[in-house]
């Protein structure tokens, strides 16, 4: 009985060890990301006052002076901005940690794409944030702040305003990662350009729903302002997955 259980237990442990190893590796990578984000946020905190003034510009003169309604609110708002900037500054390191986690499962040829994954993803994240700041936020904020001005006067809490702007910026940065995600999935053989092309109707519906969730206003113009770039990113993803498939075929 004991001899029969011994090999069975050893086989069970052999299956568990890789899972434990992956979880330990994931924990190490997450801690590395957390340390870098913390350091970058601490550095960013010194310029938070200027960054808040910068974040107020998309709203224009209609915004007025920001206020706070509880003793810790201003400090927490400053921390929120510092962490957001810290995430943008840490993007290359975060993507490097992600690549270090997934690269052991890739071939030697596929590992050569590490540089493009890290810096391509960082540029896409920055491009999404820039699009939100210079295109999406000005339209949505000026629409919202002008609504009902005949009867209402906006008195804006600093925490509410910064939560709104940083959420839009981070959401657009993440949305712009779509081509990068599709490239990785294509390299792993999970998606193909043909599959994405066949599912384009479903993708359009999903993108419109996602744009409606991410869009801070209810007007169609602002929704389309986000949905159109996301559709362009989906088309770019189809091209990227096709390129990835052709490279994999030529390498094989």
Backbone bond lengths (Angstrom), bond angles and torsions (degrees), N, CA, C in turn:
res aa  C-N    CA-C-N  psi(-1)  N-CA   C-N-CA  omega(-1)  CA-C   N-CA-C  phi
1 X - - - 1.471 - - 1.519 110.80 -
2 X 1.374 114.28 -46.84 1.464 118.94 -179.80 1.506 111.32 -66.03
3 X 1.377 115.14 -38.22 1.466 117.65 -179.27 1.508 111.23 -68.60
4 X 1.356 117.14 -31.11 1.463 120.15 178.77 1.520 110.64 -72.18
5 X 1.355 116.54 -36.67 1.457 119.42 -179.26 1.517 112.00 -74.81
6 X 1.323 116.59 -27.51 1.462 119.16 -178.54 1.515 112.95 -60.72
7 X 1.341 120.10 -55.53 1.466 120.62 178.10 1.524 113.14 -60.92
8 X 1.366 115.46 -35.87 1.464 118.48 179.19 1.533 110.44 -65.25
9 X 1.321 115.96 -42.37 1.461 119.71 179.33 1.517 110.97 -66.60
10 X 1.359 115.35 -39.56 1.465 117.98 178.73 1.515 111.35 -64.63
11 X 1.329 117.61 -38.21 1.463 120.72 177.53 1.525 111.01 -65.87
12 X 1.371 114.79 -39.10 1.461 118.37 178.24 1.519 110.87 -64.55
13 X 1.326 116.51 -42.54 1.467 120.11 177.41 1.512 111.78 -64.01
14 X 1.322 117.66 -35.73 1.468 120.84 179.22 1.510 110.84 -65.16
15 X 1.362 116.14 -33.47 1.458 118.20 177.77 1.517 111.52 -76.60
16 X 1.341 116.93 -29.99 1.448 120.37 -177.46 1.517 112.65 -77.46
17 X 1.326 116.11 -33.05 1.457 119.00 -174.38 1.521 113.43 -56.94
18 X 1.355 119.30 -46.58 1.471 117.72 178.28 1.525 112.75 -59.77
19 X 1.343 117.88 -37.64 1.460 120.87 179.44 1.523 110.01 -65.24
20 X 1.328 116.31 -44.45 1.461 120.03 177.88 1.520 110.45 -62.25
21 X 1.340 115.42 -40.33 1.461 118.88 178.90 1.517 112.21 -63.60
22 X 1.340 116.83 -40.12 1.468 120.45 178.23 1.524 111.00 -65.61
23 X 1.338 116.69 -41.12 1.463 119.84 179.26 1.528 110.97 -65.50
24 X 1.320 116.28 -38.93 1.459 119.49 177.65 1.524 111.50 -66.08
25 X 1.335 115.47 -40.29 1.459 119.77 177.51 1.530 110.70 -64.89
26 X 1.348 116.27 -41.16 1.469 120.15 178.10 1.529 110.87 -63.06
27 X 1.328 116.80 -41.99 1.459 120.60 178.38 1.529 110.73 -60.71
28 X 1.318 116.59 -42.31 1.459 120.37 179.94 1.517 111.31 -64.30
29 X 1.328 116.19 -41.53 1.470 119.49 179.79 1.525 111.21 -67.52
30 X 1.327 117.15 -40.01 1.463 120.17 179.17 1.528 111.12 -64.55
31 X 1.320 117.13 -40.42 1.451 119.95 177.28 1.522 111.44 -64.33
32 X 1.339 115.74 -39.66 1.462 119.14 176.74 1.516 112.28 -60.92
33 X 1.348 116.24 -42.78 1.474 120.23 177.50 1.520 110.83 -63.74
34 X 1.332 116.47 -42.24 1.463 120.41 -178.09 1.527 111.20 -63.60
35 X 1.323 117.26 -40.71 1.471 120.73 179.33 1.522 110.61 -63.99
36 X 1.325 116.96 -44.83 1.464 120.64 -178.68 1.525 110.80 -65.93
37 X 1.332 117.72 -43.21 1.465 120.97 178.73 1.529 110.43 -62.14
38 X 1.332 116.59 -41.14 1.464 120.33 179.05 1.522 111.30 -62.19
39 X 1.331 116.86 -46.48 1.469 120.56 179.48 1.522 111.34 -63.19
40 X 1.349 116.56 -44.24 1.464 120.05 179.71 1.524 111.38 -64.92
41 X 1.329 116.92 -36.53 1.470 120.29 178.24 1.517 111.28 -67.92
42 X 1.328 116.90 -38.57 1.463 120.61 178.14 1.526 111.10 -63.88
43 X 1.327 115.73 -39.91 1.469 119.65 177.44 1.525 110.31 -66.52
44 X 1.332 116.59 -40.33 1.467 120.93 -177.75 1.519 112.18 -68.41
45 X 1.337 116.75 -25.23 1.467 119.82 -175.42 1.528 111.81 -60.29
46 X 1.340 117.50 -29.37 1.470 120.71 -179.07 1.526 111.83 -65.03
47 X 1.342 117.47 -24.92 1.472 120.95 -177.99 1.527 111.65 -109.89
48 X 1.327 117.71 17.47 1.459 120.27 -174.35 1.520 112.22 -63.16
49 X 1.340 118.12 -37.85 1.464 120.42 179.52 1.515 111.86 -58.97
50 X 1.330 116.08 -46.02 1.467 119.75 177.83 1.521 110.84 -66.34
51 X 1.332 117.52 -36.72 1.460 120.91 -179.40 1.528 111.11 -66.28
52 X 1.325 117.13 -36.51 1.466 119.56 177.52 1.529 110.57 -65.78
53 X 1.328 116.83 -41.63 1.463 119.42 175.40 1.520 110.65 -60.28
54 X 1.308 116.44 -37.58 1.464 121.38 178.63 1.528 110.55 -66.72
55 X 1.335 117.36 -38.40 1.455 121.03 179.80 1.529 112.51 -73.21
56 X 1.320 117.60 -18.90 1.466 120.76 178.33 1.529 112.05 -79.07
57 X 1.316 118.04 -20.07 1.465 120.65 -173.94 1.520 114.32 -62.00
58 X 1.350 121.06 -39.98 1.473 118.64 -179.52 1.522 113.71 -58.73
59 X 1.333 117.88 -25.62 1.474 120.13 -178.82 1.513 112.50 -77.73
60 X 1.340 118.03 -21.24 1.453 120.43 -179.53 1.526 111.84 76.45
61 X 1.326 116.69 -169.66 1.476 121.00 -176.65 1.522 114.49 -68.48
62 X 1.324 117.98 -14.39 1.467 120.51 -178.84 1.522 112.62 -68.75
63 X 1.311 117.39 -17.97 1.463 119.97 -175.98 1.520 112.21 -68.79
64 X 1.305 117.11 -44.64 1.460 119.91 -176.79 1.517 111.80 77.38
65 X 1.319 115.69 -158.28 1.464 121.59 -176.73 1.526 110.04 -90.46
66 X 1.331 116.19 132.61 1.454 120.85 177.51 1.526 110.20 -77.54
67 X 1.329 116.13 145.78 1.460 121.31 -178.20 1.527 108.84 -128.19
68 X 1.344 115.76 167.87 1.460 119.64 173.03 1.523 108.84 -136.26
69 X 1.360 114.64 152.00 1.458 120.87 -169.18 1.526 113.99 -116.88
70 X 1.322 118.13 3.14 1.457 121.22 176.08 1.519 108.65 -146.13
71 X 1.337 118.98 153.81 1.471 120.61 -175.79 1.524 114.94 -55.38
72 X 1.351 120.02 -43.08 1.474 117.44 -178.14 1.529 115.04 -84.82
73 X 1.333 118.01 -3.50 1.466 119.93 -171.30 1.518 112.52 -62.52
74 X 1.321 118.17 -43.15 1.467 120.69 -178.24 1.526 110.66 -65.34
75 X 1.346 116.32 -43.41 1.472 119.81 179.43 1.519 111.13 -62.22
76 X 1.342 116.86 -44.90 1.463 120.28 179.53 1.526 111.46 -64.45
77 X 1.332 116.97 -34.53 1.466 120.26 177.46 1.526 110.27 -65.99
78 X 1.328 116.65 -41.61 1.455 120.06 176.63 1.532 110.73 -62.25
79 X 1.337 116.89 -40.59 1.462 120.70 178.55 1.527 110.74 -63.66
80 X 1.324 116.03 -38.20 1.465 120.68 -179.76 1.526 110.77 -61.46
81 X 1.323 116.93 -43.94 1.461 120.61 178.17 1.522 110.72 -66.27
82 X 1.332 117.19 -42.59 1.460 120.54 -179.74 1.526 111.34 -61.62
83 X 1.327 117.52 -41.06 1.470 120.82 179.36 1.522 110.73 -67.83
84 X 1.340 117.40 -39.37 1.465 120.14 177.95 1.522 110.96 -61.21
85 X 1.326 116.62 -47.27 1.470 119.62 177.73 1.527 110.27 -65.12
86 X 1.341 116.48 -37.25 1.455 119.67 177.28 1.522 112.69 -60.53
87 X 1.330 116.67 -36.26 1.465 120.16 176.81 1.521 111.51 -64.49
88 X 1.332 116.75 -41.79 1.464 119.62 178.90 1.533 110.90 -66.78
89 X 1.335 116.39 -41.92 1.462 118.99 178.84 1.527 111.84 -66.46
90 X 1.325 116.49 -30.66 1.466 120.85 -176.60 1.515 113.18 -88.33
91 X 1.325 118.10 -2.47 1.464 120.69 -174.26 1.531 113.49 -53.46
92 X 1.344 120.30 -45.52 1.481 118.66 178.80 1.522 112.63 -61.57
93 X 1.329 117.26 -39.62 1.465 120.38 -179.42 1.528 110.28 -69.08
94 X 1.343 117.25 -41.77 1.465 120.41 178.69 1.521 110.48 -61.21
95 X 1.326 116.93 -45.72 1.467 120.18 179.24 1.525 111.35 -67.07
96 X 1.329 117.18 -32.93 1.468 120.05 175.78 1.527 110.50 -64.80
97 X 1.338 116.94 -38.74 1.463 120.72 177.08 1.533 110.76 -67.02
98 X 1.337 116.47 -40.02 1.458 119.84 176.76 1.523 110.84 -61.74
99 X 1.333 115.48 -44.11 1.472 119.87 -179.87 1.531 110.66 -65.16
100 X 1.326 117.21 -39.71 1.468 120.34 178.71 1.522 111.11 -63.88
101 X 1.338 116.60 -29.74 1.464 119.90 179.57 1.524 111.99 -76.24
102 X 1.354 117.32 -39.38 1.467 119.50 -175.90 1.516 113.21 -91.50
103 X 1.323 118.90 -18.98 1.463 121.52 -174.04 1.524 114.30 -63.61
104 X 1.357 121.33 -31.88 1.464 118.13 177.38 1.520 113.79 -59.31
105 X 1.323 118.11 -24.33 1.457 121.12 178.41 1.514 113.94 -86.93
106 X 1.332 118.01 2.44 1.451 122.61 -178.98 1.517 110.59 -104.11
107 X 1.321 114.96 162.59 1.456 119.74 176.42 1.529 109.90 -78.27
108 X 1.333 115.77 168.98 1.462 120.13 179.95 1.523 110.89 -61.98
109 X 1.329 117.04 -36.28 1.473 120.16 178.45 1.524 111.12 -67.40
110 X 1.336 116.31 -39.63 1.464 119.87 -178.58 1.522 111.95 -70.14
111 X 1.326 117.21 -27.56 1.466 119.48 179.70 1.521 111.69 -67.60
112 X 1.315 117.33 -16.52 1.465 119.47 178.95 1.528 112.08 -69.36
113 X 1.318 117.16 -14.59 1.466 120.33 179.95 1.528 112.28 -84.01
114 X 1.326 117.36 5.22 1.456 120.87 -177.49 1.518 113.08 -58.91
115 X 1.326 117.07 -43.25 1.465 120.76 -178.98 1.527 110.30 -62.19
116 X 1.329 116.95 -45.21 1.463 120.56 179.16 1.516 112.11 -66.35
117 X 1.340 116.84 -36.88 1.466 120.38 178.28 1.521 110.76 -62.37
118 X 1.330 116.90 -46.36 1.463 120.72 -175.29 1.517 111.10 -69.27
119 X 1.323 117.13 -53.21 1.462 119.13 -174.28 1.517 112.20 -81.29
120 X 1.337 117.44 -30.22 1.458 119.42 173.93 1.523 111.33 -64.88
121 X 1.345 116.36 -43.91 1.453 119.83 177.53 1.520 112.69 -65.00
122 X 1.339 116.48 -37.12 1.467 120.09 178.42 1.519 111.04 -65.19
123 X 1.330 116.43 -42.33 1.464 119.93 178.77 1.524 111.32 -66.44
124 X 1.332 117.26 -38.24 1.463 120.36 177.78 1.532 110.75 -65.29
125 X 1.324 116.82 -40.29 1.461 120.94 177.91 1.524 110.65 -63.18
126 X 1.335 115.74 -43.07 1.461 120.54 178.09 1.526 110.77 -66.38
127 X 1.339 117.10 -39.62 1.458 120.95 179.01 1.522 111.21 -63.95
128 X 1.336 117.09 -39.20 1.463 120.05 177.41 1.520 112.28 -64.49
129 X 1.334 116.31 -42.27 1.452 119.76 176.80 1.518 112.45 -64.33
130 X 1.340 116.36 -40.85 1.463 120.62 178.70 1.524 111.08 -64.97
131 X 1.327 116.78 -40.00 1.468 120.10 177.91 1.530 110.53 -62.31
132 X 1.340 116.07 -42.74 1.462 119.46 179.04 1.525 110.99 -62.70
133 X 1.327 116.90 -42.14 1.462 120.32 -174.63 1.529 111.77 -71.85
134 X 1.330 117.38 -45.53 1.466 119.76 -173.03 1.530 114.33 -92.89
135 X 1.329 117.99 -16.66 1.465 119.41 -177.38 1.524 112.56 -118.22
136 X 1.331 117.30 -54.26 1.458 120.27 -171.72 1.530 113.05 -77.04
137 X 1.328 117.15 -47.70 1.463 119.99 -177.19 1.532 113.72 -63.36
138 X 1.340 119.98 -45.27 1.470 117.92 179.41 1.519 113.72 -57.45
139 X 1.335 116.63 -42.25 1.465 119.72 -179.05 1.524 110.77 -67.37
140 X 1.336 116.68 -48.91 1.460 119.70 -175.42 1.521 112.11 -69.32
141 X 1.336 118.00 -42.43 1.468 120.09 -177.74 1.523 112.02 -66.74
142 X 1.307 116.80 -42.89 1.467 118.72 -178.68 1.524 111.29 -68.80
143 X 1.334 116.05 -31.69 1.469 118.64 175.29 1.528 110.33 -67.17
144 X 1.334 117.05 -46.83 1.455 120.49 -176.87 1.522 112.37 -67.88
145 X 1.336 116.90 -40.40 1.463 119.61 -177.42 1.526 112.74 -75.11
146 X 1.322 116.64 -20.73 1.467 119.26 178.00 1.523 112.28 -88.58
147 X 1.324 116.19 -10.45 1.465 119.80 -176.54 1.533 109.64 -74.18
148 X 1.308 116.86 124.33 1.455 122.35 177.24 1.512 114.77 71.76
149 X 1.328 117.99 24.15 1.467 119.88 -177.74 1.527 113.22 -68.79
150 X 1.339 117.60 -18.53 1.465 119.48 178.57 1.529 111.88 -67.24
151 X 1.341 116.38 -30.76 1.461 120.22 -178.60 1.533 113.29 -112.38
152 X 1.338 117.88 -18.76 1.470 121.24 -170.76 1.518 111.29 -123.41
153 X 1.308 115.01 148.60 1.463 122.02 176.00 1.529 108.15 -119.21
154 X 1.334 118.30 121.00 1.473 119.24 -177.53 1.522 111.94 -70.32
155 X 1.332 116.01 127.79 1.465 123.54 170.31 1.523 105.54 -122.14
156 X 1.327 115.75 104.52 1.455 120.84 -167.16 1.515 111.41 -99.94
157 X 1.325 115.91 127.04 1.458 121.79 173.13 1.524 109.44 -74.17
158 X 1.306 117.11 137.37 1.459 120.48 -178.10 1.523 111.33 -63.07
159 X 1.337 117.32 -38.00 1.461 119.44 -179.20 1.525 111.15 -68.80
160 X 1.343 117.48 -40.84 1.471 120.12 179.48 1.526 110.66 -66.55
161 X 1.325 116.70 -42.37 1.459 119.42 -178.36 1.527 110.92 -66.04
162 X 1.314 117.21 -45.54 1.462 120.02 -178.38 1.526 111.64 -70.61
163 X 1.328 117.80 -32.69 1.475 119.75 173.86 1.521 110.55 -61.63
164 X 1.320 115.53 -42.11 1.463 121.43 179.50 1.526 111.13 -62.64
165 X 1.335 117.05 -52.17 1.467 120.49 -174.67 1.526 112.00 -69.44
166 X 1.324 117.29 -43.44 1.471 118.97 -178.61 1.531 110.97 -68.31
167 X 1.354 117.38 -34.13 1.454 119.74 177.60 1.518 111.11 -63.89
168 X 1.336 116.49 -43.01 1.467 119.92 179.54 1.527 110.78 -64.95
169 X 1.326 117.40 -43.14 1.457 121.17 -178.80 1.528 111.49 -64.25
170 X 1.332 116.49 -46.83 1.463 120.00 -179.85 1.532 111.21 -66.86
171 X 1.339 117.43 -38.93 1.459 120.38 179.65 1.522 111.48 -62.67
172 X 1.327 116.31 -42.31 1.468 119.25 178.28 1.527 110.85 -67.90
173 X 1.328 116.82 -37.94 1.460 119.02 176.29 1.511 112.18 -59.82
174 X 1.329 116.84 -41.97 1.458 120.41 178.13 1.530 111.69 -70.58
175 X 1.331 117.11 -37.99 1.463 120.02 179.36 1.523 111.48 -62.52
176 X 1.318 116.79 -32.95 1.459 120.74 -179.17 1.529 112.88 -75.58
177 X 1.332 117.33 -1.47 1.472 120.98 176.07 1.531 112.22 -82.51
178 X 1.330 117.24 -1.89 1.465 120.97 -174.61 1.527 113.18 -54.47
179 X 1.344 120.96 -48.10 1.473 118.87 178.92 1.522 113.18 -60.86
180 X 1.330 116.87 -36.25 1.457 120.48 -179.98 1.524 110.80 -66.75
181 X 1.327 116.59 -43.63 1.467 120.40 179.14 1.521 110.58 -62.89
182 X 1.326 116.55 -42.94 1.468 120.10 179.95 1.521 111.48 -66.22
183 X 1.315 117.08 -34.01 1.463 120.28 177.73 1.528 110.24 -63.79
184 X 1.324 116.63 -44.70 1.468 120.12 179.71 1.526 110.20 -64.92
185 X 1.335 117.27 -44.05 1.463 120.01 179.11 1.523 111.49 -63.63
186 X 1.327 116.69 -34.86 1.462 119.99 177.97 1.522 110.80 -68.58
187 X 1.343 117.43 -40.36 1.457 120.80 177.96 1.523 111.07 -63.64
188 X 1.335 116.63 -30.91 1.463 121.00 177.88 1.528 112.20 -83.95
189 X 1.334 116.61 -3.91 1.457 120.89 178.74 1.515 114.75 78.25
190 X 1.330 117.66 18.52 1.455 121.25 -177.31 1.523 113.25 -89.70
191 X 1.321 117.35 -25.15 1.460 121.70 176.70 1.519 108.94 -135.95
192 X 1.311 115.66 164.03 1.462 121.36 177.07 1.518 108.75 -141.58
193 X 1.327 114.96 162.03 1.458 118.72 178.76 1.519 111.20 -64.01
194 X 1.346 116.88 -34.39 1.463 120.19 178.21 1.527 110.80 -64.76
195 X 1.342 116.44 -41.69 1.462 120.44 178.39 1.521 111.05 -62.35
196 X 1.343 116.34 -44.95 1.458 120.03 -179.95 1.523 111.41 -64.83
197 X 1.326 116.34 -36.87 1.464 119.60 178.88 1.525 110.65 -67.28
198 X 1.326 117.25 -39.21 1.460 120.38 -179.68 1.528 112.20 -68.92
199 X 1.335 115.97 -28.84 1.465 120.45 -176.78 1.528 112.28 -97.54
200 X 1.320 118.12 22.06 1.460 119.60 -173.05 1.538 111.94 -65.79
201 X 1.340 117.28 -32.64 1.473 118.50 178.28 1.525 110.43 -64.82
202 X 1.334 116.38 -43.83 1.458 119.38 177.07 1.527 110.73 -63.23
203 X 1.334 115.68 -36.85 1.463 120.20 -179.33 1.525 111.16 -65.71
204 X 1.329 117.12 -39.68 1.466 120.50 179.21 1.524 110.36 -61.83
205 X 1.341 116.27 -45.05 1.468 119.92 178.65 1.527 110.51 -62.63
206 X 1.340 116.29 -45.09 1.471 120.18 -179.24 1.524 111.20 -63.29
207 X 1.330 116.95 -39.13 1.463 120.51 -179.66 1.525 110.96 -67.85
208 X 1.330 116.87 -41.02 1.468 119.46 178.38 1.529 110.87 -64.45
209 X 1.341 116.45 -40.07 1.468 119.70 177.33 1.524 110.38 -64.61
210 X 1.343 115.90 -44.50 1.466 119.46 179.20 1.523 110.93 -63.30
211 X 1.326 116.94 -41.35 1.463 120.47 178.70 1.521 110.90 -64.45
212 X 1.336 116.82 -37.50 1.468 119.91 177.86 1.517 111.25 -65.43
213 X 1.340 116.94 -35.42 1.465 120.60 178.55 1.521 110.78 -71.95
214 X 1.341 116.32 -42.59 1.460 120.47 -176.95 1.515 112.85 -79.14
215 X 1.342 116.37 -24.48 1.459 119.23 -177.38 1.520 110.27 -71.98
216 X 1.312 118.08 127.37 1.465 120.28 -176.57 1.518 114.77 -76.50
217 X 1.314 118.99 -11.12 1.465 120.99 -179.95 1.517 109.35 -120.62
218 X 1.323 115.57 170.92 1.457 120.49 -177.66 1.523 112.56 -101.02
219 X 1.341 118.28 2.11 1.460 118.53 -177.03 1.520 110.44 -81.86
220 X 1.328 115.31 151.46 1.459 122.08 -175.39 1.524 111.11 -68.17
221 X 1.325 117.35 -35.00 1.470 120.45 -177.31 1.521 111.15 -61.31
222 X 1.321 117.45 -44.23 1.461 120.36 179.64 1.524 111.31 -68.71
223 X 1.329 116.80 -38.46 1.459 120.33 177.03 1.523 111.17 -60.18
224 X 1.338 116.18 -45.49 1.465 119.97 179.36 1.530 111.36 -67.06
225 X 1.321 116.03 -30.40 1.458 120.14 179.64 1.518 111.21 -62.10
226 X 1.334 117.15 -30.76 1.455 121.15 176.07 1.516 112.23 -93.06
227 X 1.330 117.66 -35.86 1.459 120.77 -176.01 1.528 111.94 -67.78
228 X 1.330 117.53 -38.65 1.471 120.10 -178.10 1.524 111.81 -62.67
229 X 1.342 120.15 -48.50 1.473 118.46 175.67 1.527 113.25 -61.75
230 X 1.341 117.14 -34.40 1.458 119.10 178.27 1.521 111.47 -67.33
231 X 1.330 117.16 -36.46 1.466 120.20 174.65 1.527 110.69 -65.72
232 X 1.329 116.38 -39.14 1.468 119.92 176.15 1.526 110.53 -63.76
233 X 1.320 117.45 -38.77 1.464 121.00 177.15 1.523 111.04 -65.98
234 X 1.325 117.54 -35.64 1.463 120.54 176.51 1.530 110.53 -64.79
235 X 1.334 115.78 -42.15 1.465 119.38 176.82 1.530 110.85 -63.44
236 X 1.332 115.95 -40.19 1.459 120.13 175.89 1.524 110.89 -62.80
237 X 1.339 116.61 -36.53 1.464 120.45 177.99 1.520 111.53 -63.59
238 X 1.338 117.13 -37.35 1.460 120.52 177.29 1.522 109.91 -62.94
239 X 1.329 116.18 -43.48 1.468 119.92 178.94 1.530 110.46 -65.57
240 X 1.321 116.76 -40.62 1.467 121.14 -178.50 1.522 110.78 -65.29
241 X 1.342 117.56 -43.60 1.457 119.86 179.53 1.525 111.28 -67.33
242 X 1.328 116.95 -34.94 1.463 119.44 174.97 1.517 111.79 -64.33
243 X 1.322 116.83 -41.75 1.463 121.31 176.71 1.528 110.80 -64.06
244 X 1.337 116.61 -40.37 1.457 120.52 179.32 1.516 111.16 -64.12
245 X 1.342 116.31 -41.28 1.467 119.98 -179.78 1.532 110.88 -66.20
246 X 1.333 116.38 -40.71 1.465 119.25 179.50 1.523 111.46 -65.31
247 X 1.348 117.12 -38.58 1.463 121.19 178.13 1.525 109.98 -65.59
248 X 1.351 117.36 -41.04 1.450 119.87 179.95 1.515 111.21 -65.84
249 X 1.343 116.48 -39.05 1.467 119.91 178.58 1.525 111.56 -66.14
250 X 1.324 116.38 -43.41 1.474 119.69 179.84 1.511 112.02 -66.44
251 X 1.351 117.11 -33.33 1.467 120.14 178.39 1.525 111.11 -71.40
252 X 1.342 115.18 -36.38 1.458 118.72 178.29 1.522 111.34 -69.75
